[in-house]
Amino acid sequence: MSIKSSNINATDLDFDAIASNIKTYLKGQDKFKDYDFEGSTMSVLIDMLAYAQHIGGVNTNIAASELFLDSAQIRKNVVSRAKDLGFIPATEKASSATVSLDFNGVLNPDGTIPSVNDMILPRGHKFSSVFDGVTYEFVVSKSVTPSVSVNDFNYESVEIVQGTYVTDSFVFDSQIKNAKFVLSNARVDRSKLSVSVNSAGVDTTFALSTDVSSITSSSEVFYTQENEEGFLEVYFGDNVLGKGLKDGDVISVTYIVVDEVHADGAKIFSLLQSVNGFSNATVTTISPANGGAEKESIESIKFKATKFYTSQNRLVTLNDYKAKVSEYYPNADAVAVWGGEDNDPPEYGKVFVSLKPQNADYLSEVEKADVQLKLNQLNMLTVRPVIVNPEIIKILISSTFKYNDNETTLSKGELEAVVKNSIINFDNTNLNNFDAIFRHSNLVKAIDESEKSILSNITNIRLAKKASITLNKSLGFKVNLGNSLYNPHAGHNSTSGGITSTTGFYITGDSTNIQYFDDDGNGKIRRYILSGGVRSIQDSEAGTIDYVSGQISINAVNITSTINTDTSIEFTLIPNSNDVIAIRGSLIDIDIDRISVKGEEDTIASGESSAGVGYSSTSSTSY
């Protein structure tokens, strides 16, 4: 009986299914008889045909997947699909810091005072910083003219960026259609690009285009995009959307080559090069290095591109603001947006944006101003965006675990390191967004599962939050934990300070004694000093504490300085629940530098104790 080819399944991709399909087809003919005999030459030919069909089908399937943003896996295809939606992925971003320079008593060898022009700090001038034992190079992002007082030269708010300045030059040729000029380095910070065009001996600076709606045929702008090899390429207008170039125009592109390791957190900088021959400068750090970031990942592009397309380059809904902030500041670790009507207290006509950068807790003032300026260009006239610092609540972890020594080759110290790493991984996985919830039982489970020899653990938590203090002014302030606080009965632990402890501070009129806050267990905050290790109450009604809402209110007090170098007072309290939530604009985060882990050998499991004799149990609380 002949087999019609129309009965054959032509959609099979599996190798064995394809081979079986070919054999089924051959049943309908009588010229080849040994197609179903595994040792025959015909069987080998069938396997070769099946192999070719299998590879072809897989490649076709992969190629089809790469046509869509959701299923694409190759970066160049993801970038291309995102470009169709008008989204431009972020490039690497160099870490930047702000410093001031002071040259005092500057005199030329002949005793004259240099001119201001002689003392200009040029773009690309080199600084260095030693961070974590490694030396990093920073350069001035743009030329700075000093202010002068007799022979003292001061440079205020100098931005320095980590990396190396490089200039690529190209010549425009109109014979090359849609000419694009590929930069010679792969790690380029697009925000620091500087492009100039020399046409007939005249240099013109072109600006990076970010919004085509305002571009005319004479606009001196350039465009950028990531090419298939991952390099950044620059191209220009066509005399419709931007000014076109002419044959022979020389294009100079100056940019920062971003280091592979970002020195975020570097605070101490020094001059590597002299200014007009003078090198004895005092360098003062205004804001430490921050903002370093890698090229936007494939997952981030897929997520942001659709959000960007939905916003259509306008700011109306909260999601529009969130998408734009993520575009303007790709180094954001978490973004929260809420309307003024939902604020506490309500502030109508405003949209609040809270943003936490990667590798830092807060944006610098320069970064906040930059993001807000860009939002102001797109928001509705009657709405004002406001960038606020996130309220960060630190979770302090104290964990004691029992382990069976017979089930592991690791030492007690190595097990403690394993448990600490599991807590850090839990933090990175579960607490990286504003709407995150810390679930205590999940952490306990993660600790138990971190190593097979671990039998159980007792893990306690405390909450810590910093309050920024305005010094030398008699002001009150509030600290809101957003979670109920532990107070099992009136007057709980009053003698030892209730559930509240703080870092120290000094007040006006007493520059000798360090002051602290605690609570009396009855809703009152007290201010005290330690005298011979004993609390001496200085003010029994320094403020109030609401155990239900988790809010602390401190009455007006003139604080002259704090023990913390950032002029803050940190409050540490015990929550009523081991599960912690983040209120609006707040982030909860495990303080990895203050994780306390202690391992104890389980003597019953290891056979050293029977019937519980000599067994030491772990307390359910260490507070």
For each residue, the residues with C-beta under 8 A, 3 or more apart:
1: 28
2: 28 29
3: 7 8 24 25 27 28
4: 7 28
5: 8 25 28
6:
7: 3 4
8: 3 5 21 24 25
9: 12 17 21
10: 21
11:
12: 9 17 18 21 57
13: 17 18 54 57 58 61
14: 17 18 54
15: 18 19 50 51 54
16: 19 20 50
17: 9 12 13 14 20 21
18: 12 13 14 15 21 22 49 50 53 54 57
19: 15 16 22 23 46 47 49 50
20: 16 17 23 24
21: 8 9 10 12 17 18 24 25
22: 18 19 25 26 35 46 49 50
23: 19 20 26 27 35 36 46
24: 3 8 20 21 27
25: 3 5 8 21 22 28
26: 22 23 29 32 35 36 46
27: 3 23 24
28: 1 2 3 4 5 25
29: 2 26 32
30: 33
31:
32: 26 29 35 42
33: 30
34: 37 40 41 42 43
35: 22 23 26 32 40 42 43 46
36: 23 26 43
37: 34 40 42 43
38: 43
39: 43
40: 34 35 37 43 44
41: 34 44 45
42: 32 34 35 37 45 46
43: 34 35 36 37 38 39 40 46 47
44: 40 41 47 48
45: 41 42 48 49
46: 19 22 23 26 35 42 43 49 50
47: 19 43 44 50 51
48: 44 45 51 52
49: 18 19 22 45 46 52 53
50: 15 16 18 19 22 46 47 53 54
51: 15 47 48 54 55
52: 48 49 55 56
53: 18 49 50 56 57
54: 13 14 15 18 50 51 57 58
55: 51 52 58 59
56: 52 53 59 60
57: 12 13 18 53 54 60 61
58: 13 54 55 61 62
59: 55 56 62 63
60: 56 57 63 64
61: 13 57 58 64 65
62: 58 59 65 66
63: 59 60 66 67
64: 60 61 67
65: 61 62 68 71 72 73
66: 62 63 71 72 73 74 77
67: 63 64 72 77 81
68: 65 71 72 81
69: 72 78 81 82 85 302 305 306
70: 302
71: 65 66 68
72: 65 66 67 68 69 77 78 81 302
73: 65 66 77 78 298
74: 66 77 78
75: 78 79 230 298
76: 79 80 227 228 229 230
77: 66 67 72 73 74 80 81
78: 69 72 73 74 75 81 82 298 301 302
79: 75 76 82 83 89 225 226 301
80: 76 77 83 84
81: 67 68 69 72 77 78 84 85 305
82: 69 78 79 85 87 88 89 301 302 305
83: 79 80 86 87 88 225
84: 80 81
85: 69 81 82 305 306 308 309
86: 83 308 309 313
87: 82 83 301 304 305 308 309 327
88: 82 83 224 225
89: 79 82 226 295 296 300 301
90: 93 190 293 295 296 327 330
91: 188 189 190 191 226 232 295 296
92: 187 188 189 258 293 294 295
93: 90 189 191 258 291 292 293 330 331
94: 161 162 163 189 192 256 258 259 262 291 292
95: 161 162 259 262 263 264 266 289 290 291 292
96: 141 159 160 161 162 289 290 291
97: 129 138 159 160 161 266 269 285 286 287 288 289 290
98: 157 158 159 160 285 286 287 364 366
99: 127 158 160 269 283 284 285 286
100: 154 155 156 157 158 283 284 286
101: 121 146 153 154 155 158 271 275 281 282 283 284
102: 152 153 154 155 281 282 284
103: 106 119 146 152 153 154 275 278 280 281
104: 151 152 282
105: 151 152
106: 103 113 114 119 151 152 153 278
107: 111 112 113 151
108: 111 112 113 114
109:
110:
111: 107 108
112: 107 108
113: 106 107 108 150 151
114: 106 108 118 119 153 276 278
115: 118 119
116: 119 120 145 146 148
117: 120
118: 114 115 276
119: 103 106 114 115 116 146 148 153 275 276 278
120: 116 117 143 144 145 146
121: 101 125 140 143 144 145 146 155 158 275
122: 125 140 143
123: 139 140 141 142 143 165
124: 139 140 165
125: 121 122 139 140 273 275
126: 137 138 139 271 272 273
127: 99 137 138 139 140 160 269 270 271 272 283
128: 135 136 137 138 269 270 272
129: 97 135 136 138 263 266 267 268 269 270 289
130: 133 134 135 136 268
131: 134 136 263 265 266 289
132:
133: 130
134: 130 131 261 263
135: 128 129 130
136: 128 129 130 131 162 259 261 263 266
137: 126 127 128 162 163 164 259 272
138: 97 126 127 128 129 160 161 162 163 269 289
139: 123 124 125 126 127 160 161 163 164 165 256
140: 121 122 123 124 125 127 143 144 158 159 160
141: 96 123 159 160 161 192 256
142: 123 159
143: 120 121 122 123 140
144: 120 121 140 155 158
145: 116 120 121
146: 101 103 116 119 120 121 153 154 155
147: 153 154 155 156
148: 116 119 151 152 153 154
149: 152 154
150: 113
151: 104 105 106 107 113 148
152: 102 103 104 105 106 148 149
153: 101 102 103 106 114 119 146 147 148
154: 100 101 102 103 146 147 148 149
155: 100 101 102 121 144 146 147 158
156: 100 147
157: 98 100 286
158: 98 99 100 101 121 140 144 155
159: 96 97 98 140 141 142 366
160: 96 97 98 99 127 138 139 140 141 269
161: 94 95 96 97 138 139 141 189 192 256
162: 94 95 96 136 137 138 258 259 262 263 289 292
163: 94 137 138 139 189 256 257 258 259
164: 137 139 256 257
165: 123 124 139 254 255 256 257
166: 184 185 254 255 256 257
167: 252 253 254 255
168: 181 183 184 252 253 255
169: 250 251 252 253
170: 181 250 251 253
171: 248 249 250 251
172: 179 236 245 246 247 248 249 250 251
173: 176 179 247
174: 245 246 247
175:
176: 173 179
177:
178: 235
179: 172 173 176 235
180: 225 227 233 234 235
181: 168 170 233 234 235 251 253
182: 227 231 232 233
183: 168 188 231 232 233 234 253 255
184: 166 168
185: 166 188 231 255 257
186: 230 231
187: 92 257 258 259 260 295
188: 91 92 183 185 193 232 255 256 257 258
189: 91 92 93 94 161 163 192 193 255 256 258
190: 90 91 193 208 224 232
191: 91 93
192: 94 141 161 189 255 256
193: 188 189 190 208 224 234 253 254 255
194: 205 253 254 255
195: 205 206 208 222 234 251 252 253 254
196: 203 204 205 206 251 252 254
197: 203 204 206 245 249 250 251 252
198: 201 202 203 204 249 250 252
199: 202 204 245 246 249 250
200:
201: 198
202: 198 199
203: 196 197 198
204: 196 197 198 199 220
205: 194 195 196 220
206: 195 196 197 220 221 222 236
207: 220 221 222
208: 190 193 195 221 222 223 224
209: 212 215 219 221 222 223 242
210:
211: 214 215 313 377
212: 209 215 241
213: 313
214: 211 219
215: 209 211 212 219 221 237 241 242
216: 219
217: 237 239 240 241 242 243
218: 243
219: 209 214 215 216 237 241 242 243
220: 204 205 206 207 242 243
221: 206 207 208 209 215 236 237 242 243
222: 195 206 207 208 209 234 235 236 237 242
223: 208 209 234 235 236 237 242
224: 88 190 193 208 232 233 234 235
225: 79 83 88 180 232 233 235
226: 79 89 91 230 231 232 233
227: 76 180 182 230 231 232 233
228: 76
229: 76
230: 75 76 186 226 227 295
231: 182 183 185 186 226 227
232: 91 182 183 188 190 224 225 226 227
233: 180 181 182 183 224 225 226 227
234: 180 181 183 193 195 222 223 224 251 253
235: 178 179 180 181 222 223 224 225
236: 172 206 221 222 223 242 243 244 245
237: 215 217 219 221 222 223 240 241 242 243 244
238: 241 242 244
239: 217 242 243 244
240: 217 237
241: 212 215 217 219 237 238
242: 209 215 217 219 220 221 222 223 236 237 238 239
243: 217 218 219 220 221 236 237 239
244: 236 237 238 239
245: 172 174 197 199 236 249 251
246: 172 174 199 249
247: 172 173 174
248: 171 172
249: 171 172 197 198 199 245 246
250: 169 170 171 172 197 198 199
251: 169 170 171 172 181 195 196 197 234 245
252: 167 168 169 195 196 197 198
253: 167 168 169 170 181 183 193 194 195 234
254: 165 166 167 193 194 195 196
255: 165 166 167 168 183 185 188 189 192 193 194
256: 94 139 141 161 163 164 165 166 188 189 192
257: 163 164 165 166 185 187 188
258: 92 93 94 162 163 187 188 189 292
259: 94 95 136 137 162 163 187 262 263
260: 187
261: 134 136
262: 94 95 162 259 289 292 293 359
263: 95 129 131 134 136 162 259 266 289 292
264: 95 289 290 291 292 359 360
265: 131 288 289 290 359 360
266: 95 97 129 131 136 263 269 288 289
267: 129 285 288 289
268: 129 130 285
269: 97 99 127 128 129 138 160 266 283 285
270: 127 128 129 283
271: 101 126 127 274 275 279 281 283
272: 126 127 128 137
273: 125 126 279
274: 271 277 278 279
275: 101 103 119 121 125 271 278 279 281
276: 114 118 119
277: 274
278: 103 106 114 119 274 275 281
279: 271 273 274 275
280: 103
281: 101 102 103 271 275 278
282: 101 102 104
283: 99 100 101 127 269 270 271
284: 99 100 101 102
285: 97 98 99 267 268 269 288
286: 97 98 99 100 157
287: 97 98 290 364 365 366
288: 97 265 266 267 285
289: 95 96 97 129 131 138 162 262 263 264 265 266 267 292
290: 95 96 97 264 265 287 357 359 360 364 367
291: 93 94 95 96 264 331 357 364 367
292: 93 94 95 162 258 262 263 264 289 331 359
293: 90 92 93 262 330 331 358
294: 92 297
295: 89 90 91 92 187 230
296: 89 90 91 300 301 304 330
297: 294 300 301
298: 73 75 78 301 302
299: 302 303
300: 89 296 297 303 304 330
301: 78 79 82 87 89 296 297 298 304 305
302: 69 70 72 78 82 298 299 305 306
303: 299 300 306 307
304: 87 296 300 301 307 308 323 326 327
305: 69 81 82 85 87 301 302 308 309
306: 69 85 302 303 309 310
307: 303 304 310 311 319 322 323 326
308: 85 86 87 304 305 311 323 324 327
309: 85 86 87 305 306 312
310: 306 307 319 320 323
311: 307 308 314 315 317 319 320 323 324
312: 309
313: 86 211 213 378
314: 311 320 378
315: 311 320 321 324 351 375 378 379 380 383 385
316: 320 380
317: 311 320 321
318: 321 322 337 338 339 351
319: 307 310 311 322 323 337
320: 310 311 314 315 316 317 323 324
321: 315 317 318 324 325 337 351 353 375 379 385
322: 307 318 319 325 326 335 337
323: 304 307 308 310 311 319 320 326 327
324: 308 311 315 320 321 327 328 374 375 378
325: 321 322 328 329 332 335 337 353 355 371 375
326: 304 307 322 323 329 330 332 335
327: 87 90 304 308 323 324 330
328: 324 325 370 371 374 375
329: 325 326 332 355 357 363 367 371
330: 90 93 293 296 300 326 327
331: 93 291 292 293 357 358
332: 325 326 329 335 355 356 357 358
333: 356 357 358 432
334: 355 356 390 432 433 434 587
335: 322 325 326 332 353 354 355 356 434
336: 353 354 355 390 434 435 584 585
337: 318 319 321 322 325 351 352 353 354
338: 318 342 343 351 352 584 585
339: 318 342 343 350 351 352
340: 343 346 347 348 349 350 351 352
341: 346 348
342: 338 339 346 584
343: 338 339 340 346 347 350 352 584
344: 584
345:
346: 340 341 342 343
347: 340 343 350 352
348: 340 341
349: 340 382 383 384
350: 339 340 343 347 383 384 385 386
351: 315 318 321 337 338 339 340 379 383 384 385 386
352: 337 338 339 340 343 347 385 386 388 585
353: 321 325 335 336 337 371 375 385 386 387 388
354: 335 336 337 387 388 389 390 391 434 585
355: 325 329 332 334 335 336 363 371 387 390
356: 332 333 334 335 360 361 362 390 392 587
357: 290 291 329 331 332 333 360 362 363 367
358: 293 331 332 333
359: 262 264 265 290 292
360: 264 265 290 356 357 363
361: 356 390 392
362: 356 357 389 390
363: 329 355 357 360 367 368 371 387 389
364: 98 287 290 291 367 368
365: 287 368 369
366: 98 159 287 369 370
367: 290 291 329 357 363 364 370 371
368: 363 364 365 371 372 387
369: 365 366 372 373
370: 328 366 367 373 374
371: 325 328 329 353 355 363 367 368 374 375 387
372: 368 369 375 376 385 386 387
373: 369 370 376 377
374: 324 328 370 371 377 378
375: 315 321 324 325 328 353 371 372 378 379 385
376: 372 373 379 384 385
377: 211 373 374
378: 313 314 315 324 374 375
379: 315 321 351 375 376 383 384 385
380: 315 316 383
381:
382: 349
383: 315 349 350 351 379 380
384: 349 350 351 376 379
385: 315 321 350 351 352 353 372 375 376 379
386: 350 351 352 353 372
387: 353 354 355 363 368 371 372
388: 352 353 354 585
389: 354 362 363
390: 334 336 354 355 356 361 362 434 585 586 587
391: 354 465 480 583 585 586 587
392: 356 361 465 466 586 587 588 589
393: 463 464 465 481 482 483 580 582 586 587 588 589
394: 463 464 465 589 590 591 594
395: 438 461 462 463 464 580 588 589 590 591
396: 461 462 463 464 572 591 594 596
397: 423 443 459 460 461 590 591 594 595 596
398: 459 460 461 462 596 622
399: 419 423 447 457 458 459 460 595 596 597 598
400: 457 458 459 597 598 599 600 618 622
401: 415 419 447 448 454 455 456 457 458 597 598 599 600
402: 454 455 456 457 599 600 601 602 605 618
403: 407 408 412 415 451 453 454 455 599 600 601 602
404: 407 408 453 455 601 602 605 606
405: 408 453 601 602 606
406: 453 605 606 607
407: 403 404 452 453 605
408: 403 404 405 415 451 452 453
409:
410: 414 415 418 451 453
411: 414 415
412: 403 415 416 599 601
413: 416 417
414: 410 411 417 418
415: 401 403 408 410 411 412 418 419 451 453 454 599
416: 412 413 419 420 597 598 599
417: 413 414 420 421
418: 410 414 415 421 422 450 451
419: 399 401 415 416 422 423 447 450 451 454 457 597 599
420: 416 417 423 424 595 597
421: 417 418 424 425 450
422: 418 419 425 426 446 447 449 450
423: 397 399 419 420 426 427 443 446 447 590 592 595 597
424: 420 421 427 428 590 592 595
425: 421 422 428 429 446
426: 422 423 429 430 431 442 443 446 590
427: 423 424 430 431 589 590 592
428: 424 425 431 432
429: 425 426 432
430: 426 427 436 438 439 442
431: 426 427 428 436 438 587 588 589 590
432: 333 334 428 429 436
433: 334 436
434: 334 335 336 354 390 582 585 586 587
435: 336 582
436: 430 431 432 433 582 587 588
437: 579 580 581 582 588
438: 395 430 431 443 461 579 580 581 588 590
439: 430 442 443 579
440: 443 444 459 461 578 579
441: 444 445
442: 426 430 439 445 446
443: 397 423 426 438 439 440 446 447 459
444: 440 441 447 448 457 459
445: 441 442 448 449
446: 422 423 425 426 442 443 449 450
447: 399 401 419 422 423 443 444 450 454 457 459
448: 401 444 445 454 455 456 457
449: 422 445 446 454
450: 418 419 421 422 446 447 454
451: 403 408 410 415 418 419 454
452: 407 408
453: 403 404 405 406 407 408 410 415
454: 401 402 403 415 419 447 448 449 450 451 457
455: 401 402 403 404 448 602 605
456: 401 402 448 602
457: 399 400 401 402 419 444 447 448 454
458: 399 400 401 618 619 620 621
459: 397 398 399 400 440 443 444 447
460: 397 398 399 621 622 623
461: 395 396 397 398 438 440 575 578 580
462: 395 396 398 572 573 574 575 623
463: 393 394 395 396 481 483 572 573 574 575 580
464: 393 394 395 396 570 571 572 573 591
465: 391 392 393 394 479 481 570 571
466: 392 564 566 568 569 570 571
467: 477 478 479 554 568 569 570 571
468: 566 567 568
469: 477 505 559 562 567 568 569
470: 473 475
471: 559 560 561 562 567
472: 508 558 559 560
473: 470 558
474: 556 557 558
475: 470 556 557 558
476: 543 553 554 555 556 557
477: 467 469 554
478: 467 551 552 553 554
479: 465 467 551 552 554 571
480: 391 549 550 551 552 583
481: 393 463 465 485 550 551 552 571 573 575
482: 393 550 581 582 583 586
483: 393 463 550 575 576 577 580 581
484: 547 548 549 550 575 576 577
485: 481 499 545 547 548 550 573 574 575 576
486: 492 499 547 573 574 575 576
487: 492 498 499 521 547 576
488: 492
489: 492 521
490: 521 522
491: 494 520 521 522
492: 486 487 488 489 498 499 521
493: 496 497 498 499 521
494: 491 498 520 521 522
495:
496: 493
497: 493 500 501 518 519 526 528 535
498: 487 492 493 494 518 519 520 521 545
499: 485 486 487 492 493 519 521 573 574
500: 497 517 518 519 525 545 552 571 572 573
501: 497 516 518 571 572 573
502: 505 516 517 518 569 570 571 572
503: 516 562 563 564 568 569 570
504: 514 515 516 562 563
505: 469 502 514 515 516 559 561 562 563 569
506: 510 511 513 514 515 559 560 561 562
507: 510 515 557 558 559 560
508: 472 558 559 560
509:
510: 506 507 513 515
511: 506 560
512:
513: 506 510 529 531
514: 504 505 506 529 530 563
515: 504 505 506 507 510 527 528 529 538
516: 501 502 503 504 505 527 528 529 530
517: 500 502 525 526 527 528 542 543 554 569 571
518: 497 498 500 501 502 525 526 528 535
519: 497 498 499 500 523 524 525 526 545
520: 491 494 498 523 524 526 540
521: 487 489 490 491 492 493 494 498 499
522: 490 491 494
523: 519 520 544 545 546 547
524: 519 520 540 541 542 543 544 545
525: 500 517 518 519 541 542 543 544 545 552 553 554
526: 497 517 518 519 520 537 539 540 541 542
527: 515 516 517 537 538 539 542 557
528: 497 515 516 517 518 535 536 537 538
529: 513 514 515 516 535 536 538
530: 514 516 533 534 535 536
531: 513 534 536
532:
533: 530
534: 530 531
535: 497 518 528 529 530
536: 528 529 530 531
537: 526 527 528 540
538: 515 527 528 529
539: 526 527 542
540: 520 524 526 537
541: 524 525 526 555
542: 517 524 525 526 527 539 554 555 557
543: 476 517 524 525 552 553 554 555
544: 523 524 525 552 553
545: 485 498 500 519 523 524 525 551 552 553
546: 523 549 550 551 552
547: 484 485 486 487 523 550 576
548: 484 485
549: 480 484 546
550: 480 481 482 483 484 485 546 547 573 575
551: 478 479 480 481 545 546
552: 478 479 480 481 500 525 543 544 545 546 571
553: 476 478 525 543 544 545
554: 467 476 477 478 479 517 525 542 543 557
555: 476 541 542 543
556: 474 475 476
557: 474 475 476 507 527 542 554
558: 472 473 474 475 507 508
559: 469 471 472 505 506 507 508 562 569
560: 471 472 506 507 508 511
561: 471 505 506 567
562: 469 471 503 504 505 506 559 567 568 569
563: 503 504 505 514
564: 466 503 567 568 569 570
565:
566: 466 468
567: 468 469 471 561 562 564
568: 466 467 468 469 503 562 564
569: 466 467 469 502 503 505 517 559 562 564
570: 464 465 466 467 502 503 564
571: 464 465 466 467 479 481 500 501 502 517 552
572: 396 462 463 464 500 501 502
573: 462 463 464 481 485 486 499 500 501 550
574: 462 463 485 486 499 623
575: 461 462 463 481 483 484 485 486 550 578 580
576: 483 484 485 486 487 547
577: 483 484 580
578: 440 461 575
579: 437 438 439 440
580: 393 395 437 438 461 463 483 575 577 588
581: 437 438 482 483 588
582: 393 434 435 436 437 482 586 587 588
583: 391 480 482 586
584: 336 338 342 343 344
585: 336 338 352 354 388 390 391 434
586: 390 391 392 393 434 482 582 583
587: 334 356 390 391 392 393 431 434 436 582
588: 392 393 395 431 436 437 438 580 581 582
589: 392 393 394 395 427 431
590: 394 395 397 423 424 426 427 431 438 595
591: 394 395 396 397 464 594 595
592: 423 424 427 595
593:
594: 394 396 397 591
595: 397 399 420 423 424 590 591 592
596: 396 397 398 399
597: 399 400 401 416 419 420 423
598: 399 400 401 416
599: 400 401 402 403 412 415 416 419
600: 400 401 402 403 616 618
601: 402 403 404 405 412 606 608
602: 402 403 404 405 455 456 605 606
603: 606 608 609 614 615 616
604: 607 608 609 610 612 615
605: 402 404 406 407 455 602
606: 404 405 406 601 602 603
607: 406 604 610
608: 601 603 604 614
609: 603 604 612 613 614 615
610: 604 607 613
611:
612: 604 609 615
613: 609 610
614: 603 608 609
615: 603 604 609 612
616: 600 603
617:
618: 400 402 458 600
619: 458 622
620: 458
621: 458 460
622: 398 400 460 619
623: 460 462 574
